[in-house]
Amino acid sequence: MKRRDALKIGGTVLLSSSLFPLLQSCKEEDRLSWQPSFLNTDHALLIAALVDTILPKTDTPGGLDVGVDIFIDKVFDQL
């Protein structure tokens, strides 16, 4: 097997294993506390999950606490 093919396979395995839990985090019980103006509800939940993964709440406010998901929706709506 060539090195380039091995890197492609390894990258695919790593990427799929890291994205699967993120997609599973969008459960049916998850609801938005706001109404998206550009995104549909499924996309808004995905953006919220991504924001929470990248900027989680610790001893400081997280991305969802300061409304990064709402900001992203408003920016897309203005484009």
Beta strands, then each sheet from edge to edge (+ up, - down):
end
